[in-house]
Amino acid sequence: MKRNYFILLVIFLFAFGCKSQNLPVVQTGIEVLRQNGFKYLEGKRVGLITNPTGVDSQLKSTIDILNEASNVNLVALFGPEHGVRGDANAGEKIKSSIDKETGIPVFSLYGKTKKPTKEMLKKLDILVYDIQDIGCRSYTFISTMGLAMEAAAEAGIEFMVLDRPNPLGGIKIEGAIAKKKYFSIVGAFPIPYVYGLTVGELANYINKEGLLKGGVKCDLKIVAMKGWKRSMSFKETGLPWVPSSPHIPNAETSYYYVATGILGELGVINNGVGYTLPFQLLGAEWIDSKKIADAMNSLGLKGVIFRPLTYKPYYTKWAKKHLGGVQVYIEDINLVNLMSIQFLFLQVHHKLYPEKDIFSLSSKRHKMFDKVCGSSEIRNAFFKNYNYSEAKHLIEADLGNYRKRIKRYYIYKYRTTDP
């Protein structure tokens, strides 16, 4: 009898152990807020800025979680790029509407209005932000967050960030710090292209460093995650990935977004957008794939390999055209400098195809390229001789000081082995 009991106990513990292994290692801000009974929102009229990435580990929307909570009064929704339910494409203007699922008014923050107005906020006590970011300055969601923080400060209401993991981790920092002259919705703050913070930490940094317009500061509350460490990949969190936009289908795509996204702004070389591997490809009709792959691999870059391929995009300006180029394989994000890949590709391309002058061919796109880079200095330095080394110092300028400044705003530890 005791033997049978022991066998049953072993089976139970094994089954429980297997099941527990499938549980997320990390609890996001919305889950921590719910675990605490939504106490901080009790008695307050709540506005929520979110999109389809605002979910718990079982993929239930933060909209529905707050709306169903008996002690939460959710009275307004605010839609960033792509909309609160994700029914708009990149760059498509959003209109204010009524959410069909809840009947709650939805105010657009990606159309004529990008910052909540006093009229939108007059019936609110607190604005809550819950959006999964990708850790890159040019992604518009953090600009929306900053504008909403400004509006909250001006309206005298509270602002809460429900924190989420940074899929680029909390260690990697790359790219020039944007200059004020070039601030826009694709870069609203003086931070590097890869800024190395969670959105909660970033909100704290922006607020306390006086980076909001006019130096205003909002009444900020961060609901921190449980279990996240700075060195974690998104896969290690155990959380499901909801595409943060149509061309970021998985968390790893954020690596490639950094590696090729700026080059894509020039509109001459396709970076996989329009094909099944967004941001993972670099190609054009005139490129010999083997020749350029060999040239890229001969650079001996650590943590990345380039595979020759030809492909035919399904949409965009390259639709149905046969392109030759490379597929970028990032083997170790900790070894590779992501930002450098696109500039080195342009450098190699210029040596192989000097008659295809990317600078001249992209003249109508230089303004957007500069906004994403953070200044025009990088473009001017690089395209002078198509030499990455001549622009590298500008791309990496002041990153040492930035690293020092942001450490005081860290909420989370470094290693996954930390207690």
N, C-alpha and C positions, 0 to 999 in steps of 0.2 A: 504493500500500500504506500509506504514511504517512498519507495523507488518510483512508483507511478506519479506520485505527487511531485517528486523532484524533476521528472521528465517534463511534466506539464509546466512547471515553473520555468525550466530552461527554454521550452518552446515559447512561452509567453514573453520572456525577457528578450529572446531573439527577435520575435515578431515586433515587439515594442521598439527595440533598438533599430530595426530596419526602417520602421515607420518614422522614427524620430530623425533618422539620417536625411529624410526627405523634407524635413521642416526647414524653413529659411533660417539661416544663421543670423540674419539681420532683421530687426523690426524697424519699419519706417516710421516717420513722424506721425502719420495718421493712425497707425496701429498703437503707438505709445499714447497718443491723445485718447483713443478709445479705451485703452487699458486703464487709463486714469479717470474714466467716466465722463470725459468731455468737461471736466470741472471748470477749466479756464474760460469756456464759452457760455457757461450758464448765465442766464439773465441778460444776454447780449444779442443784439441784432447783427447777424453774421452775413458778410459777403464773401464769396469764394471765387478765387482766381484759379482755374484748373483747366485740364484737357484730358484726353483719354489715358494719359500716363498716371493720372492721379487715382491710383487704385491701391487696395491692400494686397496681401500675398495670395489671396484667393480671387484676385481680379475684380473685386467689387469696387465700384466707383466711389470716390470720396464724396461726390455729390449725393449719392444715395445713402451713404453711411451717415452723413451729417443730417440729411433730410429726414431720415428715419429715427434719429436719436430723439428721445422724448424730451430731453432737456436742452436741445439746440434749436434756435430759431433762425433757420437759413432763409434769408429773404431776397438775396440777389446772387447771380452768377456773372462772372466776367470772363470773356473769351479772348485768349491770345491768338497768335497765328495758328491757323488750322481749326480754330473753334473749340468750344468746350466739349463737344462730342466727336471732334476730329473729322468733320464733314466738309472741310475746305482744303484746297491744295496750297502748296508753298507760294507765298506772295499774294494769294487771293484775298481780297478785302472781305472782312466779315461784317455782317449787318446785325444790329441788335434785334432780339427776337424773344420768344417764350420757349423755354425748354419743354419739349413734348412729354418727357417722362415725369416731370415734377410740377409743371405749370409755373415755375419760378422764372421771373424776368432775367434775360441774358443781355448784358451790356457788352458791346464790342470794344476790344482794345487793339484791334488790328484792322483799321479802316481809316475813316476821317479822324477818328479819335483814338489815340494811342495811350492816353493818360486818363484815368478816371476823373470825371468832372465833379464839381461840388454838388451838382444836381443828382448824380449817380450815388453819391456817398451820404447825402443828407439824412437818410433813414437808417444808417449803419453805425454800429459802435465799434466794429472790428472788421478788418479785411484779412482773410486767410489765404495763403499762397501754397498750393500743392501741385507742383509740376516737376517731372523728371527732366533734368538737364543733361547735357553731354560733356560739360566741362570746358566748353570752347566759347570764347568771347563773341564770335560772330553769330552764335545761335540766339535768336531774338527773344527767347523767353526771359533771360536774365535782364535784358533791357526793359521788358515789360514789368518785371518785378521792381526794378529801380524807379520807374515812373510811378508805379502804384505806391511805393513807399513815400515818394515825394507828396503824392496826393493825400495820403493818409496823414502825413505830418501837417500839411496845410489845413486839412479838415479837422484836425485834433482828434482823430480816432486811432485805435491801436492797429498794429500790423503783426501778423503771426506767420511764420514760415514753418511748414511741416517738412522736416528735412528728409533728403533722399541721397543715395550713394552717387558719387561721381564716377562714371564708368571709365574715365581716364585715371582714376585713382586720386590720392591726395598728396602725391609726391612730385609727379611730373609737372614741370613748368617750362613753357617754351613760347617763343614769339615776342615781338616787340610790344611794349606798353603803349597803348593807343594815346595819341595826342589830342588835346581838346578840339583843335581845329577840325578833326576828322570824326568827331563823335556822331553817331547815328544809331538807328535801331539795330544795326549789325555791329555795334561797338559803342556803348554809351558811357563807358568808364575807363579811367587810366589803369587798366589791368592788362597782363599779357594775354596773348592769344589762347594759350592753355594756362588757366589761372590756378590750378592746384587746390581748390577749395570745394566743399559742398555748397549748395545754394544757401544753406543756413549760415555757414561760416562767411560766405561772400556777402550776404545781407548785413551781417554784423560788421564786417570790414568796411563796406560802403557807408553804413550809417555812422559808425564811430570815427571814421577818418574824415567825415564831413564831405563826402563825394557827391551827395545829392545836390541838386541845383540850389544855389544860394546858401549852401552849407546847412540846410535844414536837417533836423534829425527827427525820426519818427519814434513812437513808443513801440519798441520792437520786442517780440517774444519769439524765441526759437524752440520748437519742440524737437529735441535731438533724437537721433536714432539710438537704438540699442544694438551693440554687437559689431558695428562697423569699424574697421581699421583702415588707416591711410593706404596701406599697401595692397588692399583687396582688389581683385578683379571683380567685375560685376557677377561673373559666374560663381565666384566664391561666396557671394551673399546668399545664394539659394533663392533669390527672388525671381519671379518671372519678368521678362522684358516685354514691355508694350512699346511698339514702334513710336519713338518720340516725334517722328515726322515720316512721311511716305518713303523718304530715301535713307532713313536710319532704321532698317528692319531688325537689327540686332545690336546688342551693346558694343560688340567689337567694331561695328561700322564707324563708331566714333573715332577710332584710331585712324582710319582711312580718310575720314572727313578732314582731320588735321593735316594729313599727308598730301592731299590733292585738292582740297576744297578751294584754296586761294587761287591756284592755277586755273581751276574751272571757271572762275569769275571772268577770265580773259575771253572766254568764248571761242577759242581757236582749237584747243586740244580737248577732246572729250575725256571726262574722268569717270566714266562708267554710269553716270546718270542717264537714264533712258534704256539701260540694259539691266540684266539681272544682278549685277555686282556694283551697285552705286558706290562711287569714290574709291573703288579698288582697282580700277583700270586707268590707263593713260594711252590714248591712241588717236590717230588721224589717218586719212585716206592715203597719204603719201609715205607713211612710215613702214620700213622693213622691220617686222617684229623681231626677228632673230638678231639683226644687226644692233638694234637699240637695246635689246635685253642683254646681249653680250657686253655692250658698252656700260650699261648701268651696273651689272654684276662686277665688272672689272674695277669699279670704284672701291670695292671691298668694304661696303658699309656694314656695320654690325647690326644684327637683329633683323635683317630684311633680305629677301631674295626676289628677283624679278623673272617672271616666266613669260616667254614670248607667246603671243596669241593674236588671232584675228577674230573680229566679232562684228555683229551688225545690230546696232541699237534698234529698239522697237518704237521709240518716240524721241522727242526733242529735234533740233535742227539736223542731227545726224541720222535720223530715222532711215532705215533700209540701206544705209551706206556701209560699205565694207571698210572697216578700220583695222589698221595694224598697230600693234603696240605691246604693252606689257601688263601683266597682272601683278600687283604688288602683294607679296606675302610677308606680313609682319610676323616674325617668329618670336621676338622678345621685345615687348614694349619698353622694357627698362633699359635696353641697350641702344635702341634706334632713336635718332633725333627725327621725329615725325615731320616737323616743319621743313627740314632740309630737303626731303625727297622731291617735292615739286620743283624747287629751284635747281636742284642737281639734274633733274630730268630736262628742264628747259636748257640748261648748260650743255648737256650731252646732245640734245636735239639740235641746238644751234651749230655744233661742230659737224654733225652728220648732214644737216639740211640748212646751210646758211642762206639759201635763197628764200626760205620760208621765214621771214622776219616777224617773229611773234609780236614784237613791240609795235610795228606798223600795222599789222593785221588786227591788233586788239585796241586800236586807238580810242574807239568809242566806249570801251569798257574800263579805261584807266581810272576814272573817278571811283567806281565801285571797288576796283582792286585796291586802291589807296585806302578806302574806308575799312576794308577788311584787314589789310595789313596794319592799319593804325597810323599811317603817314604816307606821304609821297616819296620820302627819302629812300625807302627800300627799293621802290620801283626805279628811281633814277640811278641808284648805285648799281643795282643788278644789271639792268638792261644796257648800261654803258658799254660793257664788254661781255655780257652774258656770263658773268663769273660770280658764283655763289660766295666765294671768299671775300669779295669786295662789298658784299651786303651783310655778311654774317655779323659783323660787329654792331650793326644797326638793329638786326633782328634780335640780338641778345642783350641789347643795351639796358642797363639798370636792373637786370633780373636778380643780381645778388642782393641789392638793397630791398627789392620787393620780397624776396624769400625771408629776409630778416623781419620785415614789417608785419607780414601776415601771420607769423608764428604765434603772436599774442592772441590771435583770434581762432586758433585751432581748438576744436571741441573734441577731436578724436585722436587716438594714439597711432603710432606708426605700424607696428608689426602685428600680424595675425596671431602671433604667439604671446602677445602681451596679455596679462591677466585683466 
